[in-house]
Amino acid sequence: MEMLRGLVAAPFTPMHDNGDVNITQIKPYYQMLKRNGVIGAFICGSTGEGVSLTVEEKKSIAKEWVTCAEDNPDFKIILLLSGNSIRENKNLAIYAAEIGVDAVSFAAPSYFKPGSIQMLADCCAELAAAVPSLPFYYYHIPVLTGVHFQMIDLLKAVDGRIENFAGIKYTHEDFMDYLSCLRYKNGAYDMLWGRDENMLSAWVLGAKGAVGSTYNYAAPLYHQLIKAYEENNLEEARKWQQQSIDMIRLLSKYGGISVGKAFMKSIGLDCGKFRMPIGNMTDTNFELFKNDLEQIRFEEYCSK
């Protein structure tokens, strides 16, 4: 299976004022990502409010992304099968294969959690078997799922068992585990880094591909970071990583994940608001937020 190399954005799901999905914004969204050198979209994930979407909404979103990218085989669409129902996820995976999604991903159920690495591997096997033609990624994000197994143990449990197991979207800070996964079976699995604020550390270990929310609105920043690292200009790479950190700190300052849509609005792509129970930025705070963007020189490295 093909290893992904470069930046994969985790898109926001555009919403109308009434909370309905705004499908018409997906085409300009795709065009913007392509224009900024992003190689794919990890749709209906955490950033895309996947757990707050209905199955039918996920299907319509996936269909539109596939339609937009149908003439660009180099741009990969990965659909997250989020939710606690394995059966529902299986049905969605089959639909994804039918419409031409490039890969599917699965995060551990977060209500009835798998009690062992073997049970997690069984869940992956059940879903992956439903779509044998598609690469299958596990999405490791224990801060949200509450499932804290070592991913090296998952690779050992699925190796030789799940033929289409492509790799892991690794959104955690355990660099010891991450390196072990990168080096397992001489790099047999695609280990996509998922923490934008410490991408440089992952690149040092050997990461080549990453999935993140800030690549939506600041892809040029990370292209510069990667370029500096590859040219062995470590001080320049550190500078860009610090710029990333300064930008990401505005998320916690103004309320968390929903602030990403304020970043999107600032680059001219209005994605509306997040659904409940996520809170949204007030108009007053948006004005303060714009002043902070000037302070961190956002205009110099934002996506256009």
RASUL-V446406 format. One line per field, one symbol per residue. phi: phi as a letter, one per 20 degrees, with the letter a starting at -180 (. if undefined). A space follows every 10 residues. Layout:
BEGIN
phi: ???
END
This chain:
BEGIN
phi: .feecpedfd ffefcffenf feffeffffg fffffdmeea ceemeffelg fedfffffff ffffffffdf ecffeeddde eepeefffff fffffgffeo feaccbdggd eeefebffff ffffffffff cfedfcdede bffdemddff ffffgffefn ddfeferced dadeffffff fgefllmfde defcdffcgg fffffpfccb cbffffcbgg gfffffffff emefffffff ffffffffff fffdpogffg ffgfffencf dmdffgeffc ffffffffff fffffelgff cffd
END
